[in-house]
Amino acid sequence: MAQMHGTIERPLDETATEIRRVAGEQGWAISEHESAPNRLVFKKGMSALSWGSQLTAALTAATPTETGIQINTKETFSLADWGRGKRQAVKLLEDVGAELI
């Protein structure tokens, strides 16, 4: 379980579109029924290396051209993620071009 923050020089709607694209490239599936315009929920199912993960991106419009991003991660059937959540959150933030704060 991790929480990471970043900012990006893009309007909120463009940021949401880019996060959806990049998360999909990273193997995350959007959970549409749990998501909202400013809250995107992504999931990965169980595999040989994971018991399932969830990543939530909360977006806030800092200015009309800058968006704040808060990423929260959690494991579905595990008590600890051994740092994997933080690595996943950082990778998503970096790959969308956000500056970590």
ABEGO torsion letter per residue (X at the ends): XBBBBBBBBBBAAAAAAAAAAAAAAAGBBBBAAABBAABBBBBBBBBAABAEBBBBBBBBBABAABBBBBBBBBBAABABAGGAAAAAAAAAAAAAGBBBX
